[in-house]
Each structure stands twice: as C-alpha cells, then as structure tokens.
C-alpha cells in the first residue's frame, strides 16, 4: 500500500484542478458575479441557491447550511472517499504522477487506473451488445421482470455474447494487454488459451462508491450454460466482493440525506426498489452481508448518532431466514436502528413489484419491524408453545437476544413482548433476561482474558480487528498533554512508524527507558519484546501480538498518528531527536538515583563510593554525547 502522499503533490494537484469543473458534475452552477458561481446546495434541500463557488481561490461555501471547504473535502463529503482517494482521483483526472512517502510507490495507482479503464470499456461493450439481435434472450429476461430499455440503461445492464473471445478482441483493439485483462478479471486462462470470462449472460456493472466500474455480475440465461446461476468478477486489485455493495453509487446521496439504507438480496431487487421509489436500496455481490460491508455503509450513513435506519429485506424461505440471522449476528456493529422487511407472501422486491406494483414495494419497506422483534419471532416459532418444555426451551434461547439489546431502556419492553409471545409470567422472563445479561458480561471478561490472548504471532492483530462493540475504545487524544507524556507518545510513534530510521543502539536504549504513563509503558514493553528479533521485527502486527488485547488499539493509533514533520527528509532528524530526549531523560533519572545512593553510603565504604562516582561521570558523558549528535 502506498504511504502518505507528499504534501507538495497534494498542493500541486489542487492548484491544477478547477474546483468549478468538479462541483459542476454534481451541481448546476451559474455565474453569480466576477469570479463567483452559484447553485443549489448538494448538502441540504433548498429552493433558492445559496451554494457559492469561487474557482479563483478554490473554495466553496453554502450560506444556507454552512458547509464549506476545498475540492478535496467536497469529494470526501459527496462520494464518501478518504482524503488519499480524493487526491488520487483528481491526480488521475489530470494525468499527474503522485509520489508517496514512507517508501510507497505511485505505480500501483497507475495500474489501478488501467484496470478501471478496462472495466469501463468492458461495461460499454456489454451495454452496446444488449441492443443487438443476439441479446434477445437478455432483453426478454429483463422484460419478464418489468424492466424496459430505459431501466437497463439507467443501471448499465449489458449482455456478454456467447463467444469465445469477443470481449478479448474488442479490448485488445482498444490497447489493453492480455495481462491487464486477466488482472481485471475479464478473461480466464484455459487449455485452449485466453477466453472471455462472461459468455452468453446478462451482465450488471458493479461500481464502487465513486461510480467507477470495478467488476461485473453475470446471470445465466442459456440452458447449455453449465456454470453457476450468477458468476461474478474474481477478487482483483480493484474488486473485493466483501467491500463492494451493488447500487451504492446510485443510492449514496439519498442514504446520506435520509439516513436510511435498504439492504436487498440481488441486482434485480435493487433495480426494482429504485424504480419503485426506494432509492436507498443496495445489495451485496455474490457474498453474505458482512463486517466490511457494514464499515462501508456506516461511512455513507454517517452512523454515529444512532438515529439512522438499516432495513434488511429477505426472502420468506428458509434461506432468507438464515440470512436474517446472519445479519442479526452483526447487528451490534451499527449505531443505527436495524429492521427487517419480509413480504407476507415471501416475494422478493422484484417479484413483488411485478405482481403488485411500485406501491407494494414502498409499503414493504414502510411496514418493517425491528430486527430484535423479528429474531424473537424466528426463535419462538421453532418451539411447541403448547408444552411447558417448549416454552422453557424457547425462553432459554430468546432471553440472550433481549439481553444483547444495546439500549437498556428497550429491554423491559422486549421482555414484555417475549412474555406475551410465550404466554409466560413477565417476572419469570425478566429473571431469565437478567441472568443472560450477567452471563454475557462474564463471557466478555473471559474472552478478554482468554481468547484474545491465545498464542500466535497474528492473534493480537485479529483481536484488535474485532473490538468489543459494547466497550468505548481508549483514544490517545485523552492522554495528558504535559511535556513528559507528549515525549513518550512521540517516542513510541517514532519507534513504531520509523524503526529503520533510528540508530539501533539508540533504539534499544529507548525501548528500555522507563515510562511514567502506564498505558504507554505497556506499548513500550511490546516494542522491547519485538525488538528481541532485531529492528526489522518491529512491525505493528508483531507489537500488537505482544501487548495485552486492550492495548492493541493504542498501538494501532500510535502507528497511524501523523508526525509533526511534513517531508521524509526531516523524519530521520525527528526520530533521532525524540529518542535522544527520551534516553536523556532516562539517564538523568539514573543519575539522580545514583546520587541518592551516593549520599547514603557510609564514609568508610570508599570502593563503592568511587564506583558510583565513576558511574555518574559515565552517565554525564553519555548525555553530552547524545546532545552533540
């Protein structure tokens, strides 16, 4: 992965980019005087324009809602990308080669740009093929599901000809090499050579949150096609199915504005929802809804206030119920409230729209039920409630679900609901929920002391990647800002981020220095333990593997915390400076301790007295040498 982009490159790309050109792709801008343009604000609803852009200074400001910033912040807010991604995107637009600090390379971005270009060219080819006579089977498939030509165009649906290498020949003619096509997942290699991955199928382009095509999903249409029903792009440098959500590029603005997202199960379900007016619908791409998908959605939702809504729609069959339970297993990762919407007759959104119209799809989402209520019904429904044994068994399984509810104010209400479902006394149900809550807390403590400390070099990193959602993580911003703690924090940053920039002897001495802050002292111990394997052994993963699980987050934060320097040339000097200051402080502490022992010595113990004096002189010599470097 590339490191931090050089600040000079960041500024150069910004200076070469006309902010009005970028914003103009999202907002219709009109002249509003010399050097100023105006349009309707994309960040809030308004009838008269109050969103002003000044290309000469490279900034925008809305006098209605107060949003303001430069071209990078605009892309970050509109497309929910990181700062680095925004810089890289604009650099690619103007053909500027970026340079990266920390040993990173700009060439990876160039390769990424070629893969994206190949996918875009493939998407255009597939869309053109859908209009040809050979794609009649594809057009019929869409028509039978209520999608016309305009709908296909809106979602970029295309057709892959039943040909060995039609796409390959087309893209080679556009200047793409076989290696690039293979890296993009567009071709496969067999005994007869290279051939098109998608053949005789209806094809949906899969786009990332910025709208760039990163892969495809293809549906089987022909009887002689022995492949899977849906065939997706394999994992590539730009396509990671666990992180991509189909339709997010179209839904992101409405998701951000409404703070609601509707998760459906397939490409046609996304199309049906959007055409029916549910424009916040998205779907996974050939994989179960998982942790990485949640991370993406939380960023788009702005999921930090708990006021948002995540609505899952599932088929009414057994597979749909299992999918709902899998989603429930990750529910706690959302701050937003989670819901489930299942049509009474088990139809998915596409079939529901076809059978009952757009209104039925909107009603399905509007009549959602809370996720916890849905899960309780699923659990209780497995047991025979006409028997005492059945009711008790159902209670045992359902009580932990109520106990897991984040908001303690909701638990009494769900306890009453569970008691009603079971036909049991509220007090009995309440006691079961309370017992389950206690067991859950005890289990968390045991996992924190046991499972998270299982041996293995990578276990610490794995534990840190799956934090306890109920615990508020410690932030290094909460550290005291006194000079001593600040020195310790910067010394750990230097050792974690730039171990190779330090003199090995100085690094070893710093790793042995005593720390006043107890939390930072644990991280120092982890670094010292890793250093036993040599300077090259000081990696974030290895240090995380050395420290107790609760301290893994502190290591991660220190590893990414920006350093005071802005260029690589100044890094070595900064590393030497902070480590020398830490060692100097430790030497001073040792000197004071020796002087104290010296004053306590008996006068007749001349040999010990002279030994301590020599030690003090040696410390002074080391301190002078440190400061002279």
C-alpha positions as CSV (number, residue, x, y, z in Angstrom):
1,X,0.0,0.0,0.0
2,X,1.3,3.5,-0.8
3,X,2.2,5.7,2.0
4,X,1.3,9.3,2.6
5,X,1.2,11.5,-0.5
6,X,3.8,14.2,-0.5
7,X,2.3,17.5,0.6
8,X,3.8,19.2,-2.4
9,X,1.9,16.8,-4.7
10,X,-1.3,17.4,-2.8
11,X,-0.9,21.1,-3.3
12,X,0.1,20.8,-7.0
13,X,-2.9,18.6,-7.9
14,X,-5.2,21.1,-6.1
15,X,-3.7,24.1,-7.9
16,X,-4.1,22.4,-11.3
17,X,-7.8,21.5,-10.7
18,X,-10.6,23.9,-11.3
19,X,-13.0,23.3,-8.4
20,X,-15.9,24.5,-10.5
21,X,-15.4,21.7,-13.0
22,X,-15.6,19.1,-10.3
23,X,-18.5,20.6,-8.4
24,X,-20.2,21.2,-11.8
25,X,-20.6,17.5,-12.2
26,X,-22.8,17.4,-9.2
27,X,-24.4,20.9,-9.1
28,X,-25.7,23.1,-11.9
29,X,-23.7,26.3,-11.5
30,X,-24.4,29.7,-12.9
31,X,-22.4,32.9,-12.9
32,X,-23.0,35.0,-9.8
33,X,-20.7,37.9,-10.4
34,X,-17.0,38.3,-11.1
35,X,-15.1,35.2,-10.1
36,X,-18.1,33.6,-8.4
37,X,-20.6,30.9,-9.3
38,X,-23.8,29.8,-7.5
39,X,-26.1,26.8,-7.5
40,X,-28.5,24.7,-5.3
41,X,-26.6,23.2,-2.3
42,X,-26.0,19.5,-2.6
43,X,-25.8,19.1,1.2
44,X,-29.3,20.3,2.1
45,X,-32.6,20.9,0.4
46,X,-33.3,24.5,-0.6
47,X,-35.5,26.3,-3.1
48,X,-33.2,29.3,-3.9
49,X,-29.5,28.8,-4.5
50,X,-27.2,29.7,-1.6
51,X,-24.2,27.5,-2.5
52,X,-21.4,29.7,-3.8
53,X,-18.2,28.6,-5.5
54,X,-15.1,30.7,-6.1
55,X,-12.8,29.0,-8.6
56,X,-10.1,31.6,-8.2
57,X,-9.5,30.7,-4.6
58,X,-10.5,27.0,-4.9
59,X,-13.2,27.0,-2.2
60,X,-17.0,26.7,-1.8
61,X,-19.4,27.8,0.9
62,X,-23.1,27.4,1.5
63,X,-24.8,30.4,3.2
64,X,-27.8,28.2,4.0
65,X,-26.3,25.3,5.9
66,X,-22.7,26.4,6.5
67,X,-20.9,23.7,4.6
68,X,-17.6,24.8,3.2
69,X,-14.2,23.5,2.0
70,X,-11.9,22.8,-0.9
71,X,-12.1,20.4,-3.8
72,X,-10.8,17.5,-1.6
73,X,-13.3,18.0,1.1
74,X,-16.1,18.3,-1.5
75,X,-15.3,14.8,-2.9
76,X,-14.9,13.3,0.5
77,X,-18.4,14.5,1.6
78,X,-20.1,13.8,-1.7
79,X,-18.6,10.5,-2.6
80,X,-17.6,9.3,0.9
81,X,-14.0,8.7,-0.1
82,X,-10.9,9.2,2.0
83,X,-8.6,12.1,1.6
84,X,-6.0,10.0,-0.2
85,X,-8.6,8.6,-2.6
86,X,-9.8,12.1,-3.4
87,X,-6.2,13.2,-4.2
88,X,-5.6,10.1,-6.3
89,X,-8.8,10.5,-8.2
90,X,-8.0,14.1,-9.2
91,X,-4.4,13.2,-10.0
92,X,-5.6,10.5,-12.4
93,X,-8.0,13.0,-13.9
94,X,-5.2,15.4,-14.9
95,X,-2.6,12.7,-15.6
96,X,-0.4,13.8,-12.7
97,X,2.0,11.2,-11.2
98,X,1.9,11.2,-7.4
99,X,4.8,10.5,-5.1
100,X,4.5,8.8,-1.8
101,X,6.4,9.0,1.5
102,X,7.2,6.0,3.7
103,X,8.6,4.0,0.8
104,X,5.3,3.9,-1.2
105,X,5.1,3.8,-4.9
106,X,2.9,5.7,-7.3
107,X,2.9,2.9,-9.9
108,X,0.2,1.0,-8.1
109,X,-2.2,3.9,-8.7
110,X,-1.3,3.7,-12.4
111,X,-2.0,0.0,-12.6
112,X,-5.3,0.7,-10.8
113,X,-6.2,3.3,-13.4
114,X,-5.6,0.8,-16.2
115,X,-7.8,-1.8,-14.6
116,X,-10.6,0.7,-14.1
117,X,-10.3,1.8,-17.7
118,X,-10.5,-1.8,-18.9
119,X,-13.6,-2.4,-16.8
120,X,-15.3,0.7,-18.1
121,X,-14.5,-0.2,-21.7
122,X,-16.0,-3.7,-21.0
123,X,-19.1,-2.1,-19.5
124,X,-19.6,0.0,-22.6
125,X,-19.1,-3.1,-24.8
126,X,-21.7,-5.1,-22.9
127,X,-24.2,-2.3,-23.0
128,X,-23.8,-2.0,-26.8
129,X,-24.3,-5.7,-27.2
130,X,-27.6,-5.7,-25.3
131,X,-29.0,-3.7,-28.2
132,X,-28.0,-6.3,-30.8
133,X,-30.2,-9.2,-32.1
134,X,-28.0,-11.7,-30.4
135,X,-29.2,-10.3,-27.0
136,X,-32.9,-11.1,-27.5
137,X,-32.7,-13.7,-24.6
138,X,-31.3,-11.0,-22.3
139,X,-33.9,-8.4,-23.3
140,X,-36.7,-10.9,-22.8
141,X,-35.3,-11.8,-19.3
142,X,-35.4,-8.1,-18.3
143,X,-38.9,-7.6,-19.8
144,X,-40.4,-10.5,-18.0
145,X,-39.2,-8.8,-14.8
146,X,-40.7,-5.5,-15.6
147,X,-37.5,-3.7,-16.8
148,X,-37.6,-1.8,-20.1
149,X,-34.7,-0.4,-22.2
150,X,-34.6,2.8,-20.1
151,X,-34.2,0.8,-16.9
152,X,-31.4,-1.2,-18.4
153,X,-29.6,2.0,-19.5
154,X,-30.1,3.6,-16.0
155,X,-28.3,0.6,-14.3
156,X,-25.8,0.0,-17.1
157,X,-27.1,-3.6,-17.7
158,X,-25.5,-5.3,-20.7
159,X,-25.1,-8.6,-22.5
160,X,-22.0,-10.8,-22.9
161,X,-22.1,-12.5,-26.3
162,X,-21.9,-16.3,-26.4
163,X,-18.4,-16.1,-27.9
164,X,-15.0,-17.4,-27.0
165,X,-13.2,-14.1,-27.2
166,X,-15.4,-11.3,-28.5
167,X,-14.7,-9.1,-25.5
168,X,-11.0,-10.0,-25.5
169,X,-10.6,-9.0,-29.2
170,X,-12.5,-5.8,-28.6
171,X,-10.4,-4.7,-25.6
172,X,-7.1,-5.6,-27.3
173,X,-8.2,-3.4,-30.1
174,X,-8.6,-0.6,-27.5
175,X,-5.0,-1.0,-26.4
176,X,-5.3,-3.3,-23.4
177,X,-2.9,-6.2,-22.9
178,X,-3.9,-9.7,-22.1
179,X,-2.1,-9.3,-18.7
180,X,-4.3,-6.2,-17.9
181,X,-7.5,-8.0,-18.9
182,X,-6.5,-11.0,-16.7
183,X,-5.7,-8.7,-13.8
184,X,-9.1,-7.0,-14.2
185,X,-10.8,-10.4,-14.1
186,X,-12.3,-10.0,-17.6
187,X,-10.6,-13.1,-19.1
188,X,-9.7,-16.6,-18.0
189,X,-6.9,-19.0,-19.0
190,X,-7.7,-22.5,-20.2
191,X,-6.2,-25.3,-22.2
192,X,-7.1,-23.5,-25.4
193,X,-5.7,-20.2,-24.3
194,X,-7.3,-17.0,-23.1
195,X,-11.1,-16.7,-23.3
196,X,-13.9,-14.3,-22.1
197,X,-14.9,-14.9,-18.5
198,X,-18.5,-13.9,-19.2
199,X,-20.3,-15.5,-22.2
200,X,-24.0,-15.7,-23.1
201,X,-25.0,-13.9,-20.0
202,X,-26.8,-10.8,-18.8
203,X,-24.3,-8.5,-17.2
204,X,-24.6,-5.9,-14.4
205,X,-21.6,-3.5,-13.9
206,X,-20.6,-3.3,-10.3
207,X,-19.4,0.1,-9.3
208,X,-17.6,1.4,-6.2
209,X,-18.9,4.3,-4.2
210,X,-17.4,6.8,-6.6
211,X,-19.2,5.3,-9.6
212,X,-16.1,3.6,-11.2
213,X,-16.8,0.2,-12.6
214,X,-14.7,-2.4,-10.6
215,X,-16.3,-5.7,-11.7
216,X,-19.4,-7.4,-13.0
217,X,-22.1,-9.8,-12.0
218,X,-23.4,-12.1,-14.8
219,X,-26.7,-14.1,-14.8
220,X,-27.0,-17.4,-16.6
221,X,-29.6,-17.4,-19.4
222,X,-28.9,-20.3,-21.7
223,X,-29.8,-23.9,-21.0
224,X,-26.5,-25.2,-22.2
225,X,-24.6,-22.9,-19.8
226,X,-23.3,-25.3,-17.1
227,X,-21.8,-22.5,-15.0
228,X,-23.3,-21.1,-11.7
229,X,-26.5,-19.1,-11.8
230,X,-24.6,-16.0,-11.0
231,X,-20.9,-15.5,-12.0
232,X,-19.0,-12.6,-10.6
233,X,-15.7,-11.0,-11.2
234,X,-13.0,-12.8,-9.1
235,X,-11.0,-10.9,-6.5
236,X,-8.7,-8.4,-8.1
237,X,-6.7,-5.4,-7.1
238,X,-9.8,-3.2,-7.5
239,X,-12.6,-5.6,-6.8
240,X,-13.1,-7.0,-3.3
241,X,-16.6,-8.5,-3.0
242,X,-16.6,-8.2,0.8
243,X,-16.3,-4.4,0.4
244,X,-18.5,-3.7,-2.6
245,X,-22.2,-3.0,-2.5
246,X,-24.2,-3.0,-5.7
247,X,-26.1,0.2,-6.3
248,X,-24.3,2.2,-3.6
249,X,-23.0,4.6,-6.2
250,X,-26.7,5.4,-7.1
251,X,-28.0,5.3,-3.6
252,X,-25.3,7.1,-1.6
253,X,-26.7,10.6,-1.7
254,X,-30.2,9.6,-0.7
255,X,-28.8,7.3,2.0
256,X,-26.8,10.2,3.4
257,X,-29.7,12.6,3.3
258,X,-32.4,10.3,4.6
259,X,-30.1,8.3,7.0
260,X,-31.8,5.1,5.8
261,X,-30.4,2.2,3.8
262,X,-32.4,-0.8,2.5
263,X,-30.4,-4.0,2.0
264,X,-31.8,-6.4,-0.6
265,X,-30.5,-9.7,-1.9
266,X,-30.0,-9.3,-5.7
267,X,-29.3,-7.0,-8.6
268,X,-32.9,-7.1,-9.9
269,X,-34.2,-6.3,-6.4
270,X,-32.0,-3.2,-6.3
271,X,-33.4,-2.2,-9.7
272,X,-37.0,-2.8,-8.7
273,X,-36.6,-0.8,-5.5
274,X,-35.1,2.2,-7.2
275,X,-37.7,2.2,-9.9
276,X,-40.4,2.0,-7.3
277,X,-39.0,5.0,-5.4
278,X,-37.0,3.2,-2.7
279,X,-33.8,4.9,-3.9
280,X,-31.7,3.8,-0.9
281,X,-31.6,0.1,-1.9
282,X,-28.2,-1.7,-2.2
283,X,-27.2,-5.4,-2.4
284,X,-24.1,-7.5,-1.8
285,X,-22.3,-9.0,-4.8
286,X,-22.3,-12.8,-4.5
287,X,-21.4,-13.0,-0.8
288,X,-23.1,-12.7,2.6
289,X,-23.6,-9.3,4.2
290,X,-20.5,-8.9,6.4
291,X,-18.3,-6.7,8.6
292,X,-16.6,-4.9,5.7
293,X,-20.0,-4.1,4.1
294,X,-21.1,-2.6,7.5
295,X,-18.0,-0.4,7.6
296,X,-18.7,1.0,4.1
297,X,-22.4,1.6,5.0
298,X,-21.6,3.3,8.3
299,X,-19.4,5.8,6.5
300,X,-22.1,6.6,4.0
301,X,-24.8,6.7,6.7
302,X,-22.7,8.9,9.0
303,X,-23.6,6.2,11.5
304,X,-22.5,7.9,14.7
305,X,-25.7,9.3,16.2
306,X,-28.0,6.2,16.4
307,X,-30.8,8.0,14.5
308,X,-30.3,6.2,11.2
309,X,-32.2,3.1,9.9
310,X,-30.9,-0.1,8.3
311,X,-33.7,-2.1,6.7
312,X,-32.9,-5.7,5.6
313,X,-35.3,-7.4,3.2
314,X,-35.1,-11.2,3.0
315,X,-37.0,-13.9,1.1
316,X,-39.5,-15.7,3.2
317,X,-38.0,-19.1,2.6
318,X,-35.6,-20.9,4.9
319,X,-32.5,-19.5,3.2
320,X,-33.9,-16.0,3.7
321,X,-34.4,-16.7,7.4
322,X,-30.8,-17.9,7.7
323,X,-29.6,-14.8,6.0
324,X,-31.6,-12.7,8.5
325,X,-30.0,-14.5,11.4
326,X,-26.5,-13.9,9.9
327,X,-27.3,-10.2,9.6
328,X,-28.5,-10.2,13.2
329,X,-25.1,-11.6,14.3
330,X,-23.5,-8.4,13.1
331,X,-26.4,-6.0,14.2
332,X,-24.5,-4.7,17.1
333,X,-21.9,-3.1,14.8
334,X,-24.4,-0.5,13.7
335,X,-25.2,2.6,15.8
336,X,-28.3,2.9,13.6
337,X,-31.5,1.0,14.4
338,X,-31.9,-2.2,12.4
339,X,-35.2,-3.5,10.9
340,X,-36.4,-6.4,8.8
341,X,-39.0,-6.3,6.0
342,X,-40.4,-9.5,4.7
343,X,-43.4,-9.6,2.3
344,X,-46.3,-11.6,3.8
345,X,-46.3,-14.0,0.8
346,X,-42.5,-14.2,0.8
347,X,-42.0,-12.4,-2.5
348,X,-38.7,-10.6,-3.1
349,X,-38.9,-6.9,-4.1
350,X,-38.5,-7.7,-7.8
351,X,-41.4,-10.2,-7.9
352,X,-43.4,-8.0,-5.5
353,X,-43.2,-5.0,-7.9
354,X,-44.1,-7.2,-10.9
355,X,-47.1,-8.7,-9.1
356,X,-48.5,-5.7,-7.2
357,X,-46.7,-2.6,-8.4
358,X,-44.4,0.1,-7.1
359,X,-46.6,1.0,-4.2
360,X,-46.3,-2.5,-2.8
361,X,-42.5,-2.2,-2.7
362,X,-42.7,1.1,-0.8
363,X,-45.2,-0.4,1.6
364,X,-42.9,-3.4,2.2
365,X,-40.2,-1.1,3.4
366,X,-42.5,1.2,5.4
367,X,-44.0,-1.8,7.3
368,X,-40.7,-3.0,8.5
369,X,-40.3,-4.5,12.0
370,X,-37.4,-4.1,14.4
371,X,-34.7,-6.6,13.9
372,X,-34.9,-7.8,17.6
373,X,-38.7,-8.4,17.2
374,X,-38.1,-10.4,14.0
375,X,-35.4,-12.5,15.5
376,X,-37.5,-13.2,18.6
377,X,-40.4,-14.4,16.4
378,X,-38.0,-16.7,14.5
379,X,-36.6,-18.3,17.7
380,X,-40.0,-18.7,19.4
381,X,-41.5,-20.1,16.2
382,X,-39.2,-23.2,16.4
383,X,-40.8,-24.5,19.6
384,X,-44.1,-26.0,20.6
385,X,-45.5,-23.4,22.9
386,X,-48.4,-25.7,23.9
387,X,-46.0,-27.6,26.2
388,X,-44.1,-26.4,29.3
389,X,-40.9,-27.9,27.8
390,X,-41.3,-25.9,24.6
391,X,-41.9,-22.6,26.4
392,X,-39.0,-23.1,28.7
393,X,-36.7,-24.0,25.8
394,X,-37.8,-21.0,23.8
395,X,-37.2,-18.7,26.8
396,X,-33.7,-20.1,27.2
397,X,-32.9,-19.3,23.5
398,X,-34.6,-15.9,23.4
399,X,-33.6,-14.4,26.7
400,X,-29.9,-13.8,25.5
401,X,-31.3,-11.9,22.5
402,X,-33.1,-9.5,24.7
403,X,-30.1,-9.2,26.9
404,X,-27.9,-8.2,24.0
405,X,-30.1,-5.1,23.2
406,X,-27.7,-2.1,23.3
407,X,-30.3,0.4,24.7
408,X,-31.2,-0.8,28.3
409,X,-34.4,1.3,28.0
410,X,-35.7,-1.1,25.4
411,X,-35.1,-4.3,27.3
412,X,-38.2,-4.1,29.6
413,X,-40.4,-3.6,26.5
414,X,-38.9,-6.5,24.7
415,X,-39.1,-8.6,27.9
416,X,-42.9,-7.9,27.9
417,X,-43.1,-8.7,24.2
418,X,-41.3,-12.0,24.8
419,X,-43.6,-12.8,27.7
420,X,-46.6,-12.2,25.5
421,X,-45.2,-14.4,22.7
422,X,-44.5,-17.2,25.1
423,X,-47.6,-16.8,27.3
424,X,-45.4,-16.7,30.4
425,X,-45.2,-14.6,33.5
426,X,-43.3,-11.3,33.0
427,X,-41.3,-11.8,36.2
428,X,-40.1,-15.2,35.0
429,X,-39.0,-13.8,31.7
430,X,-37.4,-10.8,33.4
431,X,-35.3,-13.1,35.6
432,X,-34.1,-15.1,32.6
433,X,-33.1,-11.9,30.7
434,X,-31.2,-10.7,33.8
435,X,-29.4,-14.0,34.1
436,X,-28.5,-13.9,30.4
437,X,-27.2,-10.4,30.8
438,X,-24.9,-11.5,33.7
439,X,-23.6,-14.5,31.7
440,X,-22.9,-12.2,28.7
441,X,-20.8,-9.8,30.8
442,X,-19.0,-12.7,32.4
443,X,-18.3,-14.2,29.0
444,X,-16.9,-10.9,27.7
445,X,-14.5,-10.8,30.7
446,X,-13.4,-14.4,30.0
447,X,-12.9,-13.7,26.3
448,X,-10.9,-10.6,27.1
449,X,-8.6,-12.7,29.4
450,X,-8.6,-15.9,27.4
451,X,-9.5,-16.0,23.7
452,X,-7.9,-12.6,22.9
453,X,-4.6,-13.8,24.4
454,X,-4.4,-17.1,22.6
455,X,-0.8,-17.6,21.4
456,X,0.3,-16.8,17.9
457,X,2.1,-14.0,16.2
458,X,-1.0,-12.6,14.5
459,X,-3.6,-13.2,17.2
460,X,-3.2,-9.7,18.7
461,X,-4.0,-8.2,15.3
462,X,-7.0,-10.4,14.8
463,X,-8.4,-9.5,18.3
464,X,-7.8,-5.8,17.6
465,X,-9.7,-6.0,14.3
466,X,-12.8,-7.3,16.2
467,X,-13.2,-5.0,19.1
468,X,-15.9,-5.4,21.7
469,X,-18.8,-3.2,20.4
470,X,-20.1,-2.6,23.9
471,X,-16.8,-1.0,25.1
472,X,-15.8,2.5,24.3
473,X,-12.2,2.3,22.9
474,X,-9.5,4.4,24.5
475,X,-8.3,7.3,22.4
476,X,-4.8,8.7,22.6
477,X,-6.4,12.1,22.4
478,X,-7.3,11.5,26.0
479,X,-3.7,11.4,27.1
480,X,-2.4,14.2,29.2
481,X,-0.7,17.0,27.2
482,X,2.2,17.6,29.6
483,X,5.8,17.6,28.1
484,X,6.7,14.2,29.6
485,X,3.7,12.3,28.3
486,X,4.0,14.0,24.9
487,X,7.6,12.9,24.7
488,X,6.7,9.3,25.5
489,X,3.9,9.3,22.9
490,X,6.2,10.8,20.1
491,X,8.9,8.3,21.0
492,X,6.5,5.4,20.6
493,X,5.3,6.9,17.3
494,X,9.0,7.1,16.1
495,X,9.7,3.5,17.1
496,X,6.5,2.1,15.6
497,X,6.5,4.1,12.4
498,X,10.2,4.6,11.6
499,X,12.2,1.9,13.4
500,X,14.6,1.7,10.5
501,X,15.4,5.5,10.7
502,X,16.9,5.2,14.2
503,X,20.4,4.1,15.2
504,X,20.0,0.5,16.5
505,X,21.8,1.3,19.8
506,X,19.7,4.4,20.4
507,X,16.5,2.4,19.6
508,X,17.4,-0.3,22.0
509,X,18.2,2.2,24.8
510,X,14.9,4.0,24.2
511,X,13.0,0.7,24.4
512,X,14.5,0.1,27.8
513,X,13.6,3.6,29.2
514,X,11.1,3.9,32.0
515,X,7.8,5.5,31.1
516,X,5.6,7.5,33.5
517,X,2.3,6.9,31.7
518,X,1.2,3.3,32.5
519,X,-0.6,2.7,29.2
520,X,2.2,3.9,27.1
521,X,4.6,1.8,29.2
522,X,2.8,-1.3,28.1
523,X,3.3,-0.4,24.4
524,X,6.9,0.3,25.2
525,X,7.2,-3.2,26.6
526,X,5.6,-4.6,23.5
527,X,8.2,-2.9,21.3
528,X,11.0,-4.1,23.5
529,X,9.8,-7.6,23.2
530,X,9.5,-7.4,19.4
531,X,13.0,-5.8,19.2
532,X,14.5,-9.0,20.6
533,X,14.1,-10.3,17.0
534,X,16.0,-7.3,15.5
535,X,15.0,-3.9,14.2
536,X,13.2,-5.4,11.3
537,X,10.9,-7.3,13.8
538,X,9.3,-4.1,14.9
539,X,6.1,-4.2,12.9
540,X,2.7,-3.1,14.1
541,X,1.3,-6.6,13.9
542,X,4.1,-8.1,16.0
543,X,3.9,-5.4,18.6
544,X,0.1,-5.9,18.8
545,X,0.8,-9.6,19.2
546,X,3.0,-8.8,22.3
547,X,0.7,-6.5,24.2
548,X,-2.5,-7.5,26.1
549,X,-5.6,-7.2,23.9
550,X,-7.0,-4.0,25.5
551,X,-3.8,-2.2,24.4
552,X,-3.9,-3.2,20.8
553,X,-6.0,-0.2,19.9
554,X,-3.4,2.1,21.4
555,X,-0.6,0.5,19.2
556,X,-2.8,1.0,16.1
557,X,-3.5,4.6,16.9
558,X,0.2,5.4,17.5
559,X,1.1,3.7,14.3
560,X,-1.1,5.9,12.2
561,X,-0.9,9.2,14.2
562,X,0.6,11.9,12.0
563,X,4.0,13.1,12.9
564,X,5.0,16.7,13.2
565,X,7.2,16.6,10.1
566,X,5.9,17.2,6.6
567,X,8.6,15.6,4.4
568,X,10.7,12.4,4.5
569,X,14.0,14.3,4.7
570,X,13.1,15.6,8.2
571,X,11.9,12.3,9.5
572,X,15.3,10.9,10.5
573,X,16.2,14.0,12.4
574,X,12.9,14.0,14.2
575,X,13.3,10.3,15.2
576,X,16.8,10.9,16.5
577,X,15.6,13.9,18.4
578,X,12.7,12.4,20.3
579,X,14.5,9.1,21.1
580,X,17.6,11.0,22.3
581,X,15.4,13.2,24.5
582,X,13.7,10.1,25.9
583,X,17.1,8.4,26.6
584,X,18.4,11.7,28.1
585,X,15.5,11.8,30.5
586,X,16.2,8.2,31.5
587,X,19.9,8.9,32.0
588,X,19.0,11.9,34.2
589,X,16.7,9.7,36.2
590,X,19.5,7.2,36.7
591,X,22.0,9.9,37.7
592,X,19.6,11.2,40.4
593,X,19.2,7.6,41.7
594,X,23.0,7.1,41.8
595,X,23.5,10.5,43.6
596,X,20.9,9.4,46.2
597,X,22.7,6.2,46.8
598,X,26.0,8.1,47.0
599,X,24.7,10.3,49.8
600,X,23.5,7.3,51.7
601,X,26.9,5.5,51.6
602,X,28.9,5.1,54.8
603,X,32.1,7.1,54.7
604,X,34.3,4.0,55.2
605,X,32.9,2.3,52.0
606,X,35.4,4.0,49.8
607,X,35.3,1.4,47.0
608,X,31.6,1.7,46.5
609,X,31.7,5.5,46.7
610,X,34.3,5.6,43.9
611,X,32.3,3.1,41.7
612,X,29.2,5.3,42.0
613,X,31.1,8.4,41.1
614,X,32.5,6.7,38.0
615,X,29.0,5.6,37.0
616,X,27.8,9.2,37.4
617,X,30.6,10.5,35.3
618,X,29.9,7.9,32.6
619,X,26.2,9.0,32.6
620,X,27.2,12.6,32.1
621,X,29.5,11.6,29.3
622,X,26.6,9.7,27.6
623,X,24.3,12.7,28.0
624,X,26.9,15.1,26.4
625,X,27.4,12.7,23.5
626,X,23.6,12.4,23.0
627,X,23.2,16.2,22.8
628,X,26.2,16.6,20.5
629,X,24.7,14.3,17.8
